[in-house]
Protein backbone atom coordinates (compact mmCIF):
# COMPACT_ATOMS: atom_id res chain seq x y z
CA UNK A 1 0.00 0.00 0.00
CA UNK A 2 1.53 3.39 -0.93
CA UNK A 3 1.96 5.71 2.05
CA UNK A 4 3.77 8.83 3.23
CA UNK A 5 5.89 8.35 6.36
CA UNK A 6 7.24 11.00 8.74
CA UNK A 7 11.02 10.84 8.59
CA UNK A 8 12.91 12.52 11.41
CA UNK A 9 16.38 12.10 9.94
CA UNK A 10 18.07 15.45 9.21
CA UNK A 11 19.01 14.79 5.59
CA UNK A 12 15.48 13.87 4.46
CA UNK A 13 12.34 15.95 3.95
CA UNK A 14 9.60 15.74 6.57
CA UNK A 15 7.40 13.27 4.67
CA UNK A 16 8.78 10.67 2.27
CA UNK A 17 7.03 8.26 -0.06
CA UNK A 18 7.10 4.62 0.98
CA UNK A 19 5.29 1.31 0.63
CA UNK A 20 4.06 -0.82 3.54
CA UNK A 21 5.84 -4.18 3.56
CA UNK A 22 4.64 -5.90 6.75
CA UNK A 23 3.07 -5.47 10.19
CA UNK A 24 5.01 -5.65 13.45
CA UNK A 25 2.17 -6.04 15.90
CA UNK A 26 -0.83 -3.74 15.83
CA UNK A 27 0.93 -0.36 15.66
CA UNK A 28 4.34 -0.86 14.00
CA UNK A 29 4.83 -1.30 10.25
CA UNK A 30 7.82 -2.21 8.10
CA UNK A 31 7.98 0.08 5.06
CA UNK A 32 10.15 0.23 1.95
CA UNK A 33 11.49 3.77 1.47
CA UNK A 34 13.81 3.83 -1.51
CA UNK A 35 16.46 1.15 -0.92
CA UNK A 36 15.89 1.02 2.86
CA UNK A 37 13.47 -1.04 4.92
CA UNK A 38 12.43 1.01 7.95
CA UNK A 39 9.78 0.60 10.63
CA UNK A 40 7.35 3.30 11.72
CA UNK A 41 4.56 3.71 14.25
CA UNK A 42 1.00 4.01 12.99
CA UNK A 43 0.85 7.73 13.87
CA UNK A 44 3.85 8.43 11.57
CA UNK A 45 2.15 6.95 8.51
CA UNK A 46 -0.40 8.63 6.21
CA UNK A 47 -2.18 6.90 3.35
CA UNK A 48 -1.14 8.06 -0.14
CA UNK A 49 -4.11 8.12 -2.50
CA UNK A 50 -2.44 8.86 -5.83
CA UNK A 51 0.12 6.66 -7.50
CA UNK A 52 3.25 7.69 -9.36
CA UNK A 53 1.83 6.13 -12.54
CA UNK A 54 -0.52 9.09 -12.99
CA UNK A 55 1.36 11.89 -14.69
CA UNK A 56 0.06 15.48 -14.48
CA UNK A 57 0.20 15.71 -18.29
CA UNK A 58 -2.21 12.79 -18.64
CA UNK A 59 -4.88 14.52 -16.58
CA UNK A 60 -7.39 16.62 -18.48
CA UNK A 61 -7.03 20.16 -17.20
CA UNK A 62 -9.73 22.78 -17.61
CA UNK A 63 -8.91 26.46 -17.88
CA UNK A 64 -9.85 28.32 -14.72
CA UNK A 65 -12.28 30.70 -16.44
CA UNK A 66 -14.41 27.79 -17.76
CA UNK A 67 -14.68 26.26 -14.30
CA UNK A 68 -15.52 29.61 -12.70
CA UNK A 69 -18.21 30.31 -15.31
CA UNK A 70 -19.80 26.87 -14.91
CA UNK A 71 -20.01 27.10 -11.13
CA UNK A 72 -20.68 30.88 -11.00
CA UNK A 73 -17.76 31.55 -8.69
CA UNK A 74 -16.85 35.26 -8.52
CA UNK A 75 -13.24 36.14 -9.16
CA UNK A 76 -11.35 38.75 -7.18
CA UNK A 77 -8.88 39.35 -10.00
CA UNK A 78 -9.01 38.94 -13.77
CA UNK A 79 -8.03 35.55 -15.14
CA UNK A 80 -4.84 35.74 -17.21
CA UNK A 81 -3.57 33.39 -19.88
CA UNK A 82 -1.16 30.70 -18.61
CA UNK A 83 1.49 31.74 -21.17
CA UNK A 84 1.15 35.46 -20.47
CA UNK A 85 4.17 37.55 -19.51
CA UNK A 86 4.69 38.42 -15.84
CA UNK A 87 3.23 41.73 -14.65
CA UNK A 88 5.37 44.75 -15.37
CA UNK A 89 5.23 45.99 -11.77
CA UNK A 90 7.22 42.95 -10.57
CA UNK A 91 10.99 43.51 -10.74
CA UNK A 92 12.86 41.08 -12.97
CA UNK A 93 15.29 40.21 -10.19
CA UNK A 94 12.52 38.52 -8.18
CA UNK A 95 12.41 34.80 -8.86
CA UNK A 96 9.11 33.11 -9.54
CA UNK A 97 7.89 30.88 -6.72
CA UNK A 98 8.55 27.24 -7.45
CA UNK A 99 11.27 27.86 -10.03
CA UNK A 100 14.16 27.55 -7.56
CA UNK A 101 14.69 24.24 -5.74
CA UNK A 102 13.54 24.35 -2.16
CA UNK A 103 16.21 23.68 0.42
CA UNK A 104 15.49 21.60 3.50
CA UNK A 105 15.13 23.85 6.48
CA UNK A 106 15.16 22.47 9.98
CA UNK A 107 12.06 23.29 11.95
CA UNK A 108 12.61 25.05 15.27
CA UNK A 109 11.94 22.98 18.36
CA UNK A 110 8.54 23.49 19.85
CA UNK A 111 8.79 24.77 23.38
CA UNK A 112 6.22 26.32 25.66
CA UNK A 113 6.44 30.09 26.05
CA UNK A 114 4.94 30.23 29.53
CA UNK A 115 6.97 31.21 32.58
CA UNK A 116 7.27 28.29 34.97
CA UNK A 117 7.15 28.67 38.73
CA UNK A 118 9.78 27.04 40.88
CA UNK A 119 8.56 23.89 42.61
CA UNK A 120 8.02 24.01 46.35
CA UNK A 121 8.65 20.86 48.39
CA UNK A 122 5.63 19.58 50.31
CA UNK A 123 5.85 20.18 54.07
CA UNK A 124 4.04 17.32 55.78
CA UNK A 125 3.21 17.48 59.48
CA UNK A 126 2.76 13.84 60.61
CA UNK A 127 0.98 14.83 63.87
CA UNK A 128 -1.69 16.80 62.10
CA UNK A 129 -4.82 15.06 60.83
CA UNK A 130 -6.26 16.63 57.76
C-alpha positions as CSV (number, residue, x, y, z in Angstrom):
1,X,0.0,0.0,0.0
2,X,1.5,3.4,-0.9
3,X,2.0,5.7,2.0
4,X,3.8,8.8,3.2
5,X,5.9,8.4,6.4
6,X,7.2,11.0,8.7
7,X,11.0,10.8,8.6
8,X,12.9,12.5,11.4
9,X,16.4,12.1,9.9
10,X,18.1,15.4,9.2
11,X,19.0,14.8,5.6
12,X,15.5,13.9,4.5
13,X,12.3,15.9,3.9
14,X,9.6,15.7,6.6
15,X,7.4,13.3,4.7
16,X,8.8,10.7,2.3
17,X,7.0,8.3,-0.1
18,X,7.1,4.6,1.0
19,X,5.3,1.3,0.6
20,X,4.1,-0.8,3.5
21,X,5.8,-4.2,3.6
22,X,4.6,-5.9,6.7
23,X,3.1,-5.5,10.2
24,X,5.0,-5.7,13.5
25,X,2.2,-6.0,15.9
26,X,-0.8,-3.7,15.8
27,X,0.9,-0.4,15.7
28,X,4.3,-0.9,14.0
29,X,4.8,-1.3,10.3
30,X,7.8,-2.2,8.1
31,X,8.0,0.1,5.1
32,X,10.2,0.2,2.0
33,X,11.5,3.8,1.5
34,X,13.8,3.8,-1.5
35,X,16.5,1.2,-0.9
36,X,15.9,1.0,2.9
37,X,13.5,-1.0,4.9
38,X,12.4,1.0,7.9
39,X,9.8,0.6,10.6
40,X,7.4,3.3,11.7
41,X,4.6,3.7,14.2
42,X,1.0,4.0,13.0
43,X,0.9,7.7,13.9
44,X,3.8,8.4,11.6
45,X,2.1,6.9,8.5
46,X,-0.4,8.6,6.2
47,X,-2.2,6.9,3.3
48,X,-1.1,8.1,-0.1
49,X,-4.1,8.1,-2.5
50,X,-2.4,8.9,-5.8
51,X,0.1,6.7,-7.5
52,X,3.3,7.7,-9.4
53,X,1.8,6.1,-12.5
54,X,-0.5,9.1,-13.0
55,X,1.4,11.9,-14.7
56,X,0.1,15.5,-14.5
57,X,0.2,15.7,-18.3
58,X,-2.2,12.8,-18.6
59,X,-4.9,14.5,-16.6
60,X,-7.4,16.6,-18.5
61,X,-7.0,20.2,-17.2
62,X,-9.7,22.8,-17.6
63,X,-8.9,26.5,-17.9
64,X,-9.9,28.3,-14.7
65,X,-12.3,30.7,-16.4
66,X,-14.4,27.8,-17.8
67,X,-14.7,26.3,-14.3
68,X,-15.5,29.6,-12.7
69,X,-18.2,30.3,-15.3
70,X,-19.8,26.9,-14.9
71,X,-20.0,27.1,-11.1
72,X,-20.7,30.9,-11.0
73,X,-17.8,31.6,-8.7
74,X,-16.9,35.3,-8.5
75,X,-13.2,36.1,-9.2
76,X,-11.4,38.8,-7.2
77,X,-8.9,39.4,-10.0
78,X,-9.0,38.9,-13.8
79,X,-8.0,35.5,-15.1
80,X,-4.8,35.7,-17.2
81,X,-3.6,33.4,-19.9
82,X,-1.2,30.7,-18.6
83,X,1.5,31.7,-21.2
84,X,1.1,35.5,-20.5
85,X,4.2,37.5,-19.5
86,X,4.7,38.4,-15.8
87,X,3.2,41.7,-14.7
88,X,5.4,44.8,-15.4
89,X,5.2,46.0,-11.8
90,X,7.2,42.9,-10.6
91,X,11.0,43.5,-10.7
92,X,12.9,41.1,-13.0
93,X,15.3,40.2,-10.2
94,X,12.5,38.5,-8.2
95,X,12.4,34.8,-8.9
96,X,9.1,33.1,-9.5
97,X,7.9,30.9,-6.7
98,X,8.6,27.2,-7.5
99,X,11.3,27.9,-10.0
100,X,14.2,27.5,-7.6
101,X,14.7,24.2,-5.7
102,X,13.5,24.4,-2.2
103,X,16.2,23.7,0.4
104,X,15.5,21.6,3.5
105,X,15.1,23.9,6.5
106,X,15.2,22.5,10.0
107,X,12.1,23.3,11.9
108,X,12.6,25.0,15.3
109,X,11.9,23.0,18.4
110,X,8.5,23.5,19.8
111,X,8.8,24.8,23.4
112,X,6.2,26.3,25.7
113,X,6.4,30.1,26.1
114,X,4.9,30.2,29.5
115,X,7.0,31.2,32.6
116,X,7.3,28.3,35.0
117,X,7.2,28.7,38.7
118,X,9.8,27.0,40.9
119,X,8.6,23.9,42.6
120,X,8.0,24.0,46.3
121,X,8.6,20.9,48.4
122,X,5.6,19.6,50.3
123,X,5.9,20.2,54.1
124,X,4.0,17.3,55.8
125,X,3.2,17.5,59.5
126,X,2.8,13.8,60.6
127,X,1.0,14.8,63.9
128,X,-1.7,16.8,62.1
129,X,-4.8,15.1,60.8
130,X,-6.3,16.6,57.8
